[in-house]
Amino acid sequence: MYDKTLGIRNNNPGNIKKGAGFDGEITSTDPTFAQFVSMDMGVRAIGKLLLTYYYKYGIDTVDGLIRRYSATDQVDYVNNVSDFLHVGKYEHINVRNRLEELVTAIIRQENGPASYFVSAGDMELGIRNV
């Protein structure tokens, strides 16, 4: 069995930095990352960020999304998400239509084997409420 990662313990499987004021964000005891009241709210926050990048900034490639989303391990991160979605890293995608896959790929990248702590129900509820 795998230990819970920081993202899982914080109900923040996307390891979103604190202070953005997402719905469900609670006062964090973590110095860097947000904590959420529930896992589905952490999933929702990932979706909200991705859709903001898509609609507000016109970012519609895995390379663009991930480079905006994360400052660490960008080459591997982009490659892993592209592989998960079976698209080229510069291929234009409809983020809204691929949102659940993108969120799933980010959760897997951020949490590795511990990503199984995010239930199908939390994924469904979080994505539905974006």
Secondary structure as a PSIPRED ss2 file (coil, helix, strand):
# PSIPRED VFORMAT (PSIPRED V4.0)

   1 M C   1.000  0.000  0.000
   2 Y C   1.000  0.000  0.000
   3 D C   1.000  0.000  0.000
   4 K C   1.000  0.000  0.000
   5 T C   1.000  0.000  0.000
   6 L H   0.000  1.000  0.000
   7 G H   0.000  1.000  0.000
   8 I H   0.000  1.000  0.000
   9 R H   0.000  1.000  0.000
  10 N C   1.000  0.000  0.000
  11 N C   1.000  0.000  0.000
  12 N C   1.000  0.000  0.000
  13 P C   1.000  0.000  0.000
  14 G C   1.000  0.000  0.000
  15 N C   1.000  0.000  0.000
  16 I C   1.000  0.000  0.000
  17 K E   0.000  0.000  1.000
  18 K C   1.000  0.000  0.000
  19 G C   1.000  0.000  0.000
  20 A C   1.000  0.000  0.000
  21 G C   1.000  0.000  0.000
  22 F C   1.000  0.000  0.000
  23 D C   1.000  0.000  0.000
  24 G C   1.000  0.000  0.000
  25 E E   0.000  0.000  1.000
  26 I E   0.000  0.000  1.000
  27 T C   1.000  0.000  0.000
  28 S C   1.000  0.000  0.000
  29 T C   1.000  0.000  0.000
  30 D C   1.000  0.000  0.000
  31 P C   1.000  0.000  0.000
  32 T C   1.000  0.000  0.000
  33 F E   0.000  0.000  1.000
  34 A C   1.000  0.000  0.000
  35 Q E   0.000  0.000  1.000
  36 F E   0.000  0.000  1.000
  37 V C   1.000  0.000  0.000
  38 S C   1.000  0.000  0.000
  39 M H   0.000  1.000  0.000
  40 D H   0.000  1.000  0.000
  41 M H   0.000  1.000  0.000
  42 G H   0.000  1.000  0.000
  43 V H   0.000  1.000  0.000
  44 R H   0.000  1.000  0.000
  45 A H   0.000  1.000  0.000
  46 I H   0.000  1.000  0.000
  47 G H   0.000  1.000  0.000
  48 K H   0.000  1.000  0.000
  49 L H   0.000  1.000  0.000
  50 L H   0.000  1.000  0.000
  51 L H   0.000  1.000  0.000
  52 T H   0.000  1.000  0.000
  53 Y H   0.000  1.000  0.000
  54 Y H   0.000  1.000  0.000
  55 Y H   0.000  1.000  0.000
  56 K C   1.000  0.000  0.000
  57 Y C   1.000  0.000  0.000
  58 G C   1.000  0.000  0.000
  59 I C   1.000  0.000  0.000
  60 D C   1.000  0.000  0.000
  61 T C   1.000  0.000  0.000
  62 V H   0.000  1.000  0.000
  63 D H   0.000  1.000  0.000
  64 G H   0.000  1.000  0.000
  65 L H   0.000  1.000  0.000
  66 I H   0.000  1.000  0.000
  67 R H   0.000  1.000  0.000
  68 R H   0.000  1.000  0.000
  69 Y H   0.000  1.000  0.000
  70 S C   1.000  0.000  0.000
  71 A C   1.000  0.000  0.000
  72 T C   1.000  0.000  0.000
  73 D C   1.000  0.000  0.000
  74 Q H   0.000  1.000  0.000
  75 V H   0.000  1.000  0.000
  76 D H   0.000  1.000  0.000
  77 Y H   0.000  1.000  0.000
  78 V H   0.000  1.000  0.000
  79 N H   0.000  1.000  0.000
  80 N H   0.000  1.000  0.000
  81 V H   0.000  1.000  0.000
  82 S H   0.000  1.000  0.000
  83 D H   0.000  1.000  0.000
  84 F H   0.000  1.000  0.000
  85 L H   0.000  1.000  0.000
  86 H C   1.000  0.000  0.000
  87 V C   1.000  0.000  0.000
  88 G C   1.000  0.000  0.000
  89 K C   1.000  0.000  0.000
  90 Y C   1.000  0.000  0.000
  91 E C   1.000  0.000  0.000
  92 H C   1.000  0.000  0.000
  93 I C   1.000  0.000  0.000
  94 N C   1.000  0.000  0.000
  95 V C   1.000  0.000  0.000
  96 R C   1.000  0.000  0.000
  97 N C   1.000  0.000  0.000
  98 R C   1.000  0.000  0.000
  99 L H   0.000  1.000  0.000
 100 E H   0.000  1.000  0.000
 101 E H   0.000  1.000  0.000
 102 L H   0.000  1.000  0.000
 103 V H   0.000  1.000  0.000
 104 T H   0.000  1.000  0.000
 105 A H   0.000  1.000  0.000
 106 I H   0.000  1.000  0.000
 107 I H   0.000  1.000  0.000
 108 R H   0.000  1.000  0.000
 109 Q H   0.000  1.000  0.000
 110 E H   0.000  1.000  0.000
 111 N H   0.000  1.000  0.000
 112 G H   0.000  1.000  0.000
 113 P H   0.000  1.000  0.000
 114 A H   0.000  1.000  0.000
 115 S H   0.000  1.000  0.000
 116 Y H   0.000  1.000  0.000
 117 F H   0.000  1.000  0.000
 118 V C   1.000  0.000  0.000
 119 S C   1.000  0.000  0.000
 120 A H   0.000  1.000  0.000
 121 G H   0.000  1.000  0.000
 122 D H   0.000  1.000  0.000
 123 M H   0.000  1.000  0.000
 124 E H   0.000  1.000  0.000
 125 L H   0.000  1.000  0.000
 126 G H   0.000  1.000  0.000
 127 I H   0.000  1.000  0.000
 128 R H   0.000  1.000  0.000
 129 N C   1.000  0.000  0.000
 130 V C   1.000  0.000  0.000
